Amino acid sequence: MNLRRDRVPVDERDLLRICYLYYREEKTQEEISSLFGLSRFKVNRLLKEARNKGLVTIHIHDPLEKLTELEFKLTREFGLKGSVVVRANRFSEKTAQEQVGEAGAEYLTHVIDGFRVLGVSWGRTLYHVVKNVKPLNARDLTVVQISGGLGTIEGTDTNILTMMLSQKFGGRAYVIQAPVIVKSRLIKDTLLGESKIREALDRAKRSDGVILGIGAVDKGGGLWRAGFLDQRDEVRLKKAGAVGAMGGRFYNVYGETCFNDLDDRIIGLTLDELRKIRHKIGIASGSEKIDAILGALRGKLLDVFITDEKTAEGLLAHS
């Protein structure tokens, strides 16, 4: 065959032949360039021209296309680095919360090598994240609590989750041997004077990643179940505009701190200190948490958010 020169025009029939060879017959651009006497650069340019003319269209057959769209919508709407949306299988023996936790475990495993210090909060969904993490050796990793503990034994407390996660990742754990809420500012200052507690909090401030549960302001929240707060506290917090909490810190619909006497008695990172962490991973689901999640997203308390399909739709409907 006589070799063509790149400057010789290629008619539409040959353009279609090139497309068939590349997309249907899976010939390489190098093979096509030899067949038509064209440079690989020219073949590449012709393939782009075919797409621009509409001769070739590319359709991604994504069985989970709706989930992918939801992820991109959440990311754009709230200025996130990324989102993960799970379609909960209602026929599964696992709850939606457990399935979201599995997705969180998979995501955390993918990004863990980018962290040197990982902060951990508490929560039932977070428990399912930690439970489903597969053991691996993350180099030079420190796992640290971002606040005091709840003092519960149901497996969702931050000190238990911190130790479990450090063991699975082969890292070193720093726990805070103090409750998240104490009775007075004086007791708080005394505890912060303890070197081990101060050291753990200093390390938490230097976290480059953190995984966060998101709590609603109601009696089902961890602080209520652990006995730190009661119904009167719920009424007071709601009057102050609180819609959610992270690490014991309550915030309003804009993610701003709700200043109250509780805030002065909390042992843990402040919301402003959380915001400074480079990679904040939030995980939560459920219609009862829509306002709490929205507040965290609006307040830039999250960089990545992991949830289920129904919660994602609810967030976008109320944004």
N, C-alpha and C positions, 0 to 999 in steps of 0.2 A: 504494500500500500504506500502511495506517495504521502510523505509527511506534510501536514499543513503547517503554515506559520501562524503564530498567535494573532498576527494582524489581519488574517483573512477572516471575514465575518462567518459566524456559525448560524445557519438558518434554524427556524423553530423546530423542524423535524429532527435535526441532529441534536438540538437542545433536549428534546423529549427522549431521544435515544440515550443520551448521557444520563438523564434522570432515571430512566428504567434500569440501566446498568448499575447505577450507584445505589438506588433505594430498593429495587426489586431483586436484582441479581447479586447485590452486595459486593460488587467489584470495588476495588480500592481506587482512589483518585489517580494513583500512579499507573494502575492497569488501564484506566480509561484514557489517560494522557497518551499512552503508547498506542492504543487502538485508533485514536483520532489525530495523532500527531500534534498534540497540544502540550503545553507545559502544565505542570500540576497547579501552578498559580492560576492559569487560565481556566482549568476545570473547576477549581474552587469558586472562581468568580462567576462562572456560568451557572453553577448550582445555586448560588445566592440570587442570581438574576431570575432563575426559574421560580424561586420562592416569592420574590418580589412581584413577579408577573401573575402569580396565582396558579402557575402550572403545577406546582407542588404545594400541598398543604400538609402540615404535621399535626396530627391529633394524638394526644396522650390519653390512652384508655386507662384511666385511673379509677378503679372500683371505689376508691375512697375520695373521689374528687371533691365532694362537699366538705369533707374534713380539711383537705388541703386549702380550700378557699377560706374556710373559717380561720385557719391558722394565719393566713396572710392578712385577712381582715383585722383580726385581733392585733397583729403586729403593727399594721399601719395605723389603726385607730388610736392605739395607746403608746406609740413610739417605742415599741419593744425591740429587743435584739432578735427575739424569736418566740414562737408559741408551739405548743404541742397539744393537739385536741384528740381525744380518744372517743371512739364510738363504743359505749358500754354494751356488752352483750347481755341482754335481759334474761337469756336462757342459761347463762353461766351460773355455776354455783357461787362464783365470786361476786361480791357487791361492786357497784360502780366505783366506790371509793377504793376498793382493792385493785381494780383494773387501772384506775388513774395512778395508783401507787406503783404498779408494775411499769407503766410508761415513764414515771419519774425515775425509777431505778435504772431503766435503760438509758435515759438521757444523761443522768449523773455519771454513769459508767463511761459514756462517750466523751465527756468533758473533763473528767477528774484529773487527767494528766496536766491540765492547764493550771491547776491550783497547787499552792504550797501550804496555804492555811485555809481550811474549810470550816465555816461556822455552821452551827446546827441549832434550830429551835425545837419546838415540840408539836405534837398533834397526831391524831389518829391516821390521817392520810400519810403523814411523814413516817409513821411506824411501818406502813405498807411499803413505802419506798425502801427503807432500810432493810426490811425483811426480804425483799426481792433482789437486793443487790447481790451480784455474784462475786465471790472472793477474787481479788486480784491484788497485785503488788504495785501500789501507787508510790512512786519514788519520793522520798523526803516529804511526806505529807503529814501535816498536823491537823487534827480534828478537834474543835473547841466549842464549848457551849457559848451562846451569845447572851445568856441570862441565867439567873438562878433557877433552881428546880421547883417542881410542883410537889415533890415528896410523895408521889403516888407509885403504885407497884403494878400498874396495868400495862406497862410496856411502852407507853407513849410519852414518858417524861424525857426531858432533854438530856439528863445525864446518862440514862440508859441508852438512848439513841446515839449519843456521842460515842460511848464506849463500843457499842455494837458496830457502828460504821467504821471506827478506827481499826477494829479487828478485821473487818472484811477487806479493808483497803491496805492493811499492813502498815498503818500509820501510828502516830503517837497521839494519845488523847489527853486533853486538859479539861477537867470538869470543875464546876463551881460548887463547892460544898456549902451552899447557902440557899435559902428559899428565894423565890423570885420576888415576893412581896413581904416586907417586914412591918412591924407595928409602928415604927417611928423613924424619922430622919436620923436621929441619934444612933439607933441600932444599925441602920444602913451605913453610916459613916464609920462606925466601929468595925463592922465586917469588912468594909473596903480597906481598912487598915491592915487586914491580914494579908501577908505576902502571897500566899497561894491563890487567894481570890483575886487579888490585884493583878497577879501575873496572868491568870487565865483571861481576865477581861482585857488586859493590854494586848494579849495575843488575838483575842476576838476582834479588837479594833483594827488589827493588821490583816484581817482576812481578805483574801482576794476573791473568795467565793463564799456564798452562804445559801443554805436551803431552808426555806421558810414555810411554815404552816400559817394559815390565815384564820383567825377566830372571829366568830360573830359575837355580838353583845347580847347574850342570853344565857339562861341557866344551863344550857347544853355545852357551853364553852369550858375549856380545860380549867380555867381559874375558878369557875363555879363548882365544877365536879371535884376539884381538889380541896374545896372548902375555904379558899382565900376570899371569895366574894359571895354575897347573898343577894336576895331579891331587891333589897334597898339600894345596894350598889348598882344593880342593873338600872333602876329608875334614875338614880343620880347621873350615871354615865350617859344615858340616853338624853336626859335634859341638857347635858353639856354638849350634845351633838355627836357623841361617839357612835360609830357604825362598825368598827372592827378593831382588831388588836394583833400585834406581832410581838412575840417575846415579852408579853405583858404590857406593852406600850399601846395605849388606845389612841385612835385617830378619828377624824371626822371625814365627811364625804370627799374632801379635797386632799386627804392624806396628811393633814396637819395635826400635830399633837393636841389632844384634849387636855389642857392643863387642869389638874385637880390634885387633891392631896395624895392620890395613889401614885402619881408620877414621881413624887419626891421620895416614895418608899420602895421603889423598884430597883432591884439589883440586876443590871444588864445594860446592853447597848441602848442608846437613845435612837429615835427614828433618824435624826440627822447623821448619827454615826453609821447607821445601816445604809443610808443613801450613798455614803462614800465608798462602800464596798463595790468593787468592779463588776462582779457577776452575781446578781441576786436572783435566785431561782425560787419562784413562788409556786405552791401546789395546793389546790383546793377545788372542791366541787360541791354542788348542791344549791338549789334555789334560795335556801335560807341564808346563803353567804354572798348573794349578789352584791348587796350594798357594801359589805366588807371588802370584797374583791375590787369593786369599782373605786373605793377610796384608796386602796393600795396602788392601783394602776394610775389613778389621777395624780397621786402624790409622788410618783416616780420612785416607789419603794421596790419595784420589780424590774428586772431586765428580761427575764424569760418567765412565761407563765404556762403551767401544765394543768389541764382540766378535762372535763368530758364535754361531749357535743351539746347537751342541753344547757349546761352552764354557760358555754361559749355563746350560744344563741341568745340566752338571757342577758348577758353582758352587752352584746351588740345592740339588743333591742332597747336597753336602758342608757346607752352611752350618749 
